[in-house]
Amino acid sequence: MSELSREEMQKEIARLKEEHAALDARVEAYNEQVWMSPEDQIAQKECKKLKLKAKERMTELQEKLDKMA
């Protein structure tokens, strides 16, 4: 994969922030449930994993942007 330009990195960070916020809302919705089925528990764990991956990617891109400045 080729290197992203500064503008592309900023757009990707913005997209990842939106994705992270949406996943956070889903995790919170699961947390508010009194009881979760095994399927819900698996879905919640998957949301948490995806949320962490988005956060890690945002951090990685931000560090690259900081180095470019």
Sequence and secondary structure as in RCSB ss.txt:
>XXXX:A:sequence
MSELSREEMQKEIARLKEEHAALDARVEAYNEQVWMSPEDQIAQKECKKLKLKAKERMTELQEKLDKMA
>XXXX:A:secstr
     HHHHHHHHHHHHHHHHHHHHHHHHHHH S   HHHHHHHHHHHHHHHHHHHHHHHHHHHHHHH 
